[in-house]
Structures are given as C-alpha cells and as structure tokens.
Amino acid sequence: MSNPDLPQPEANLIINVTNANVSRRARVREHVNPLAKKYSTAIAPPVWTDIYADWSKPLSLDIGSARGRYILQMAQLKPHWNFLGLEIREPLVDRCNQVRDELGLSNLHYIFCNANVSLAGLLSKNTLHEVTIQFPDPWFKRRQQKRRTVQPELVATLAELLVADAPVFLQSDVYEVALDMRATFEANENFINLAGVGNFADDHTFPEHIATERENSVISQGLPVYRVYLKRKPDDLLIV
Ligand SMILES: C[S@@+](CC[C@H](N)C(=O)[O-])C[C@H]1O[C@@H](n2cnc3c(N)ncnc32)[C@H](O)[C@@H]1O
C-alpha cells in the first residue's frame, strides 16, 4: 500500500486547489490510536452559525477527512451545501482550515476530534444530510480492530443525526474493512443497503462524487475499491 501522506496523482482535480496550497504539507504522524486516553474526551460543539455563512444549507459530513481535499473540492462544486470534516490528526485540520480561509470558502469547516467520541454531541438530531467515510485506517490485527472508525455506536449515532433518506457512502481498498463497514451498517435496522444486503455498490452510484486522495492513489495502482451506498430509512420506519 502506498503512503497516503505522500503526494498523489491528481488527474481528476478540476477545482481550485492550487499548487501553492497543496505543496505546503503539514508534517504528521501516519496513524494515531483513537483509543488512546488523549483522544477520549468529547469536544464541545461550536456555534454553527458562527462557522458557516448560512447554517440552513444541507450539511455533508466526511469522517476521517485527512488532508481535506475531498470536501475542499466538493464545497466548491456544491456551494449550496455546507461541508464538515472530522479528523483526529490536529496539524492536518489546522492546515485544512488555513487553506479554506485562503480560498474564502464559507461553506466548509474542519474539526479536530475523535469522531467516535465527539460526533454524538456535535450535532442535533436530523441535522445531517449526507455522510462519507472513505478509506478509513484498516487496523488489520484482530486485537486492534476496535480502533476502526465504523463501530456499532458510531452507526447508531449517525442514524439519529441523519435526516430521512440521507445517503451514506463508504469506501475502502481493503476487502476485510469494506466487509466490516458494510456488516456494521447492515446490522443497524435504520439503514438500507441500496445494492441489496450483502452486496457492494457498482462503481459510480454516489452522485456528484470526486475521488479522494486515497481513492486516486488506489485507482492509479489498478487496485480494486469496495464501495457501499446506503440510505437512512424514512422517519416512519425508524427504530429507536
Ligand atoms: C487513510 S485516511 C483516509 C483519508 C481520506 N478519507 C481519503 O480517502 O483520502 C483515514 C483518516 O481517518 C483519520 N481517523 C482515524 N480515526 C479517526 C477518528 N476516530 N476520528 C477522526 N478521524 C479519524 C485518520 O487520521 C486519517 O486521516
């Protein structure tokens, strides 16, 4: 596997991500353990109306936003939406918000936090319109799998925060991780796998998608990507 922190091919880059702001890369650790004590405290939610120019726009959440390029581009492609990235490596978040400011984007924000600890307290119920979890850290060893981002508690939180019919898009190049993410969402009765239970999604099922950094790297190496596309059930079918 290539190191996602190294510069990756940018064949699909169509949006304003200048060489200047791409090349000033923050130095960061490759992985952090989300179960470490220093990541165990939930952060206080910001005042959202201070963060976004228009908080009434639909909100798209990217969990594990890393260097932030995916939502940086999506925020420019879809100015009628707000975009939020959650990332556990603080220097990346600082750099992302700096780039956001340089580009003057008022519909984009990144927060340093452990999503597994902080997400539940960050947003109110039914305020989230879309979520993406793309190429999460794989944590291959069995004893380390509790460190994976997609856990039943996170999925239950998302079921509460998402609006009815909101899309959920998951991707991984690691088959076991994709299976695990799919099974964890399918085990929660508030989500429907649009490809049918036990299936992965076809290639381009998620609307208006721009490839992430990791996705570009994997595709350029000719490796497979496993995708899961789900929807949060309508409210009248919600199980609480
Ligand atoms: C392999 S990178 C994928 C980056 C990006 N989504 C992409 O597709 O290019 C996974 C990211 O998730 C972050 N991460 C891991 N656990 C996290 C957690 N509990 N909360 C927030 N971010 C987390 C990691 O620091 C890393 O930046």
PDBQT file of the ligand as one rigid body, heavy atoms in Angstrom, charges set to zero:
ROOT
HETATM    1  C1  LIG A 301      -6.438   6.543   5.378  1.00  0.00    +0.000 C 
HETATM    2  S1  LIG A 301      -7.008   8.139   5.787  1.00  0.00    +0.000 S 
HETATM    3  C2  LIG A 301      -8.242   8.420   4.524  1.00  0.00    +0.000 C 
HETATM    4  C3  LIG A 301      -8.277   9.841   4.119  1.00  0.00    +0.000 C 
HETATM    5  C4  LIG A 301      -9.353  10.268   3.132  1.00  0.00    +0.000 C 
HETATM    6  N1  LIG A 301     -10.690   9.958   3.632  1.00  0.00    +0.000 N 
HETATM    7  C5  LIG A 301      -9.147   9.725   1.748  1.00  0.00    +0.000 C 
HETATM    8  O1  LIG A 301      -9.962   8.918   1.298  1.00  0.00    +0.000 OA
HETATM    9  O2  LIG A 301      -8.172  10.124   1.079  1.00  0.00    +0.000 OA
HETATM   10  C6  LIG A 301      -8.067   7.904   7.231  1.00  0.00    +0.000 C 
HETATM   11  C7  LIG A 301      -8.151   9.159   8.081  1.00  0.00    +0.000 C 
HETATM   12  O3  LIG A 301      -9.041   8.967   9.177  1.00  0.00    +0.000 OA
HETATM   13  C8  LIG A 301      -8.486   9.603  10.327  1.00  0.00    +0.000 C 
HETATM   14  N2  LIG A 301      -9.095   8.994  11.528  1.00  0.00    +0.000 N 
HETATM   15  C9  LIG A 301      -8.859   7.757  12.008  1.00  0.00    +0.000 A 
HETATM   16  N3  LIG A 301      -9.608   7.516  13.098  1.00  0.00    +0.000 NA
HETATM   17  C10 LIG A 301     -10.346   8.645  13.313  1.00  0.00    +0.000 A 
HETATM   18  C11 LIG A 301     -11.309   9.021  14.276  1.00  0.00    +0.000 A 
HETATM   19  N4  LIG A 301     -11.673   8.174  15.254  1.00  0.00    +0.000 N 
HETATM   20  N5  LIG A 301     -11.859  10.258  14.200  1.00  0.00    +0.000 NA
HETATM   21  C12 LIG A 301     -11.500  11.114  13.206  1.00  0.00    +0.000 A 
HETATM   22  N6  LIG A 301     -10.590  10.805  12.255  1.00  0.00    +0.000 NA
HETATM   23  C13 LIG A 301     -10.029   9.582  12.302  1.00  0.00    +0.000 A 
HETATM   24  C14 LIG A 301      -7.003   9.345  10.189  1.00  0.00    +0.000 C 
HETATM   25  O4  LIG A 301      -6.204  10.214  10.968  1.00  0.00    +0.000 OA
HETATM   26  C15 LIG A 301      -6.807   9.525   8.685  1.00  0.00    +0.000 C 
HETATM   27  O5  LIG A 301      -6.500  10.856   8.362  1.00  0.00    +0.000 OA
ENDROOT
TORSDOF 0
